[in-house]
Amino acid sequence: MKTLLRHSNFGVAVLFGFAAIAALTVQAAPTDDTAMLQKAQKLEQQAIEEHSAWNTTEQVLAQAVALKQKGDHAGAASMAARAAELAQLSLDQARQQRRDWKNAVVN
């Protein structure tokens, strides 16, 4: 029974692996990269307004725009997702630092 369960778990893992590979090989549609670029640009604008923007985010966002212009929608979507992640991290860092500063001064 243990062997059967072990093999069935392996089979499930293999199926999930194939599904993940299939999902990665599907090309991103132009609307995917456009939506992700808009999200990244919005987050980056928020970071600029909060004086917490990172230079790295701007560079990655520029790479995403360049890839989109070349027609590499999958690459553009991937780089835009990375830019959005970096912008969110910069916002999170600034907000955490403000909380830490407030806690240090108040306490």
N, C-alpha and C positions, 0 to 999 in steps of 0.2 A: 504494500500500500504506500509506504514511504517513497519507494522508487517511482511509482506511478505519479504521486503528487509532485515529486521533484521534476519529472519529465514534463508534466503539464504546466508547471510554473515556468520552465524553460521555454516551452512552446508559446506561452503568453508573452514572455519577454521578447522572444524573437519576432512575434507579430507586431508588438509595439515598436520594436526597432525598425522593422520594415515600414511601418506607418510613418515614423519620424523621418526616415530617409526620403520617402515619397513626398512628404510635406515640404522638405527642404529643397527638393529638386523642382518643385512647381515654381514657375517664374512669377514674380510679382507683377501685378497689373499696374498700369500708370496711375490709377486712382489710389493704389496702396501707398506708393511713394509720395504722392501729393498730400494725402491725409497725414502721413507721418512727418513730412516736411513742415506742414502747417502746425502740427502739434509741437514739434521741436522749436520752430520759430516763435511760437507763442510762449513757451516756457523760457526760451532765451530772452525774450523781451521782458518777461517778469523778472528774470535774474538781473537784467540791466537796470530796470527800475528800482530794484532793491539793492543795487550796488554790490551784487554778489556774483556777477558773471565771470566765468573762467575763459581765458584765452583759448584753451583746448576745445571748448565747446564751439566757439566761433570757427575754428579750423575744421573741425569735423563737419559742422553744418555746411561750410563752404565746399567741402569734398562731396557731400551729399548732393548739393545743387549741381556741381560739375558732373557727377555721374548721371543725374537726371537729364541734363542737357545732352549728354552723349547717348541717351537712350537705354542706359543700364538701370532699369527700374528696380531689379532685385538689389543691386548694390546701393542704389540711392535710398531705398527703403531701409536697408540695413544700417547705413551710415546715419540716416535721419533718426532711426531708433536709438542709436548710440548717442547722438547729439541730444536727443530728448532726455535720455538717462543722465547724461552729464549735467544738463541744465537743471534737472530736478535735484540732483545731488548738490549742486552749488546752492540752490535755494534752501535745501534741507540744512546744509552746513551753516549758512548765514543765520537761519532761524535758530538753530541749536546754539550758536555762539551768542546770539542776543539773549536767549534764555539763560545761558551760563553766566553772562555778564550781569544780568539782572539778579540772578541768585547770589552771585558773589558780592554785589553791592548791597543788596537788601539784607543778606545774612551776615 
